[in-house]
Amino acid sequence: MKRSRAYLSAILLMLKASFAFSGMALSVKFASHTLPSSEIVFFRSFIGLGLLLALMSAKKVSVFGRKDRRPIMILRGVTGFAALVLHFYTIAHLPLGMAVLLNYMGPIFAAVFAAIWLKEKPGGFLYLMTLVSFGGVWLLVRGSENLLTEALAKNPGLVYLNIGLGILSAVFIGLVYILIRAIRQKESPLTVIFYFTAVSSLGSLGLLTFGFKWPNPEEWLYLAGVGVGSFYGQLWMTISLRRAPASLVSPFSYAMPLLSFLYGMIFFGEKLTAASVAGILLIVFSGSLISWVGTLKKEPGAGIKPVS
């Protein structure tokens, strides 16, 4: 495959992954109207695990991987599971687009963690983009107050706690980035994803103590959308990042939060204000620029986006 065709294919795959992930988020939002978010995490994990094991069997990929890499892959699974739980919770309790975009602040925290633990020199650029990103969050929250009016009137503290949990999900995503960088060339991406889905499946069993409701046919449809959307999103994203530099395809992953805002407007009447649009643009701009600059350094895979 010629380089230009491979790069075009990679961009299209990243866009397909964004559609799949946005479909997953929309399915989570619909399912959360009647099902506990902990139960949605449970079914997402087990559906994804079944599909992944079938694919790994067909491709004869090692399930457990190298013994010396297992501790770090388990840790990646734990941090990914924490991000997943927080992400699904915030989708259930915040406007759809806001919840998704807060999760996409992961590259910013990854760059901060790389400066702390990997001793990478961040320079003034990282500090500036971090400030720009949090300025975007401030504008997004201020511009979305019309969507949160009822919740703010009842319990403003809970609203801001939920926003904080959305940002915390991005913190865990940032940790996942760092862990993936440590194992990216030593294990199959499918093996790394297996540890995430396996840990999430086991962890989500404990979450069922917070409530379980046997799904009706409509809810099963939403849960299937969560599992299938997540599986194909991860698969297409992984293939995309293997065909082209992350600096080229990573910005296209931001189609996912933009699609989520569109779905919120169509299905839930989540209208955008000028302030919230400005906030969206600042977060997307800063996150994309940090990913792009990071992958231009001699650090292949630095811009990988392991979306939960």
C-alpha positions in Angstrom: 0.0 0.0 0.0 1.5 3.3 -1.0 2.2 5.8 1.7 -0.4 8.3 0.5 -3.1 5.6 0.3 -2.1 4.2 3.7 -2.3 7.7 5.3 -5.7 8.4 3.7 -6.9 5.0 4.9 -5.6 5.8 8.4 -7.5 9.1 8.5 -10.8 7.4 7.4 -10.3 4.7 10.0 -9.8 7.3 12.7 -13.0 9.0 11.6 -14.8 5.6 11.6 -13.5 5.1 15.2 -14.8 8.5 16.2 -18.3 7.6 14.8 -18.1 4.3 16.7 -17.1 5.9 20.0 -19.7 8.7 19.7 -22.3 6.0 19.0 -21.1 4.3 22.2 -21.4 7.5 24.2 -24.9 8.1 22.8 -25.9 4.5 23.7 -24.6 5.1 27.3 -26.7 8.3 27.6 -29.9 6.5 26.5 -29.2 3.5 28.6 -28.4 5.6 31.7 -32.0 7.0 31.8 -33.2 3.7 33.2 -30.1 1.6 34.1 -27.4 2.3 36.7 -24.1 3.5 35.1 -22.3 0.7 37.0 -24.4 -1.9 35.2 -23.6 -0.3 31.8 -19.9 -0.6 32.6 -20.5 -4.3 33.4 -22.2 -5.1 30.1 -19.8 -2.9 28.1 -16.9 -4.8 29.6 -18.2 -8.3 29.0 -19.5 -7.7 25.5 -16.2 -6.2 24.6 -14.3 -9.1 26.2 -16.2 -11.6 24.2 -15.7 -9.9 20.9 -12.0 -9.3 21.6 -11.3 -12.9 22.5 -13.0 -14.1 19.3 -10.8 -11.7 17.3 -7.6 -12.7 19.2 -8.4 -16.4 18.6 -8.9 -15.8 14.9 -5.6 -13.9 14.6 -3.8 -16.3 17.0 -2.7 -13.4 19.2 -1.3 -14.2 22.6 -3.9 -13.4 25.3 -1.6 -13.0 28.3 1.5 -11.7 26.6 5.1 -11.6 28.0 5.3 -12.5 31.7 7.6 -9.5 32.5 5.1 -7.1 30.9 2.0 -8.4 32.7 2.2 -6.1 35.8 2.3 -3.0 33.8 -0.5 -4.2 31.6 -2.6 -5.0 34.7 -1.9 -1.5 35.9 -3.0 -0.1 32.5 -6.2 -2.1 32.9 -6.8 -0.7 36.4 -6.3 2.9 35.3 -8.4 2.4 32.2 -11.2 0.8 34.3 -11.1 3.9 36.6 -11.3 6.2 33.6 -14.2 4.1 32.1 -16.3 4.1 35.3 -15.9 7.9 35.8 -16.5 8.6 32.1 -19.8 6.6 32.0 -20.9 8.2 35.3 -20.4 11.7 33.9 -22.1 10.8 30.7 -25.1 9.8 32.8 -25.1 13.0 34.9 -23.8 15.8 32.6 -24.7 17.0 29.1 -23.4 14.4 26.6 -21.0 16.7 24.7 -19.5 18.2 27.9 -18.9 14.7 29.5 -17.2 13.5 26.4 -15.0 16.6 25.9 -13.8 16.6 29.5 -12.6 13.0 29.0 -10.7 14.2 25.9 -8.4 16.4 28.1 -6.3 13.2 28.5 -3.4 14.3 26.2 -2.9 17.4 28.4 -2.5 15.3 31.6 -0.3 12.8 29.7 2.1 15.6 28.7 2.2 16.8 32.4 2.9 13.2 33.6 5.6 12.8 31.0 7.3 15.9 32.3 7.1 14.6 35.9 7.9 10.9 35.5 9.7 10.6 32.2 11.7 13.8 32.8 10.6 15.3 29.4 11.2 19.0 29.3 7.7 20.6 28.8 8.8 24.2 28.1 6.5 27.1 28.1 4.4 25.6 25.4 2.9 22.9 27.6 2.1 25.4 30.4 0.4 27.7 27.9 -1.7 25.0 26.4 -2.7 23.7 29.8 -3.9 27.1 30.8 -5.7 27.4 27.4 -7.4 24.0 28.0 -8.6 24.9 31.5 -9.8 28.3 30.2 -11.8 26.3 27.7 -13.3 24.2 30.5 -14.3 27.4 32.3 -16.0 28.8 29.2 -17.7 25.4 28.5 -19.1 25.2 32.0 -20.2 28.9 32.0 -21.8 28.5 28.6 -23.6 25.3 29.6 -25.2 26.7 32.7 -28.5 26.9 30.8 -28.4 23.1 30.5 -27.6 22.7 34.2 -30.1 25.2 35.6 -32.4 22.6 37.3 -29.4 20.6 38.7 -27.7 23.8 39.9 -30.8 24.9 41.6 -31.1 21.6 43.5 -27.5 20.8 44.3 -24.8 23.1 42.8 -22.1 21.2 44.7 -23.0 18.0 43.1 -22.9 19.5 39.6 -19.4 20.8 40.1 -18.4 17.5 41.7 -19.6 15.7 38.5 -17.6 18.1 36.4 -14.5 17.4 38.6 -15.1 13.7 38.1 -15.2 14.2 34.3 -11.8 15.9 34.5 -10.5 13.1 36.8 -11.5 10.6 34.1 -9.1 12.5 31.8 -6.4 12.3 34.5 -6.6 8.5 34.4 -6.6 8.6 30.6 -3.4 10.5 30.8 -1.9 7.8 33.1 -3.0 5.2 30.5 -1.1 7.1 27.8 2.1 6.9 29.9 1.7 3.2 30.6 1.0 2.4 26.9 4.2 4.2 25.9 6.1 1.7 28.1 4.7 -1.4 26.4 3.7 -0.2 22.9 6.4 -2.0 21.0 6.6 -5.1 23.2 3.1 -6.4 23.0 0.3 -6.7 20.5 -2.2 -3.9 20.9 -4.9 -6.6 21.2 -3.2 -8.1 24.2 -3.0 -4.6 25.8 -6.7 -4.1 25.2 -7.4 -7.6 26.6 -6.0 -6.7 30.0 -8.1 -3.5 30.0 -11.3 -5.4 29.2 -10.5 -8.3 31.5 -9.8 -6.0 34.5 -12.9 -4.0 33.7 -15.0 -7.1 33.5 -13.8 -8.3 36.9 -14.0 -4.8 38.5 -17.5 -4.2 37.1 -18.8 -7.3 38.9 -18.2 -5.6 42.2 -20.0 -2.5 40.9 -23.2 -4.5 40.5 -23.6 -4.2 44.3 -24.6 -0.6 43.6 -27.7 -1.7 41.7 -28.8 -4.1 39.0 -31.9 -4.1 36.8 -32.5 -6.8 34.2 -32.6 -5.0 30.9 -35.7 -4.9 28.8 -35.4 -5.4 24.9 -34.9 -1.6 24.3 -32.2 -1.4 27.0 -30.5 -4.5 25.5 -30.3 -2.6 22.2 -28.5 0.3 23.9 -26.1 -2.0 25.8 -25.3 -3.7 22.5 -24.5 -0.3 21.0 -22.2 0.4 24.0 -20.3 -2.8 23.6 -20.1 -2.9 19.8 -19.3 0.8 19.5 -16.5 0.6 22.0 -15.0 -2.6 20.4 -14.9 -1.3 16.8 -13.8 2.2 18.0 -10.8 0.7 19.7 -10.1 -1.7 16.8 -10.3 1.0 14.0 -8.3 3.5 16.2 -5.5 0.9 16.7 -5.3 0.1 13.0 -5.3 3.8 12.1 -2.4 4.5 14.5 -0.4 1.6 13.0 -0.8 2.9 9.4 0.1 6.5 9.9 1.9 8.8 12.4 -0.2 9.8 15.3 0.6 13.4 14.6 -1.4 13.0 11.4 -4.4 11.1 12.6 -4.8 12.2 16.2 -6.6 15.5 15.5 -9.3 13.6 13.6 -10.2 11.7 16.8 -11.7 15.0 18.1 -14.6 14.3 15.7 -15.9 12.1 18.5 -16.7 14.9 21.1 -17.9 17.2 18.3 -20.3 14.4 17.1 -21.4 14.0 20.8 -22.3 17.7 21.0 -24.3 17.3 17.8 -26.1 14.2 19.2 -26.9 16.2 22.4 -28.5 18.9 20.4 -30.5 16.5 18.2 -31.7 14.0 20.9 -31.6 15.9 24.2 -32.1 19.5 23.2 -28.6 20.5 24.5 -28.3 24.0 22.9 -24.8 25.6 22.6 -24.0 29.2 23.5 -21.2 31.3 22.2 -19.3 30.8 25.4 -19.6 27.0 25.2 -18.6 26.9 21.5 -15.5 29.0 22.4 -14.7 26.6 25.2 -15.0 23.6 22.9 -12.7 25.2 20.4 -10.0 26.0 23.0 -10.0 22.5 24.4 -9.9 20.8 21.0 -7.2 23.2 19.8 -5.0 22.8 22.9 -5.4 19.0 23.0 -4.7 18.5 19.3 -1.7 20.8 19.4 -0.2 19.0 22.4 -0.8 15.6 20.7 0.7 16.9 17.4 3.8 18.4 19.0 4.3 15.4 21.2 4.3 13.0 18.3 6.8 15.1 16.3 9.3 14.3 19.0 11.2 11.0 18.5 8.7 9.2 20.6 6.5 7.0 18.4 3.0 6.4 19.8 3.1 9.4 22.1 -0.1 10.6 20.7 -2.0 7.3 21.0 -5.5 7.9 22.3 -6.7 4.9 24.2 -10.2 6.0 24.6 -12.1 3.9 27.0 
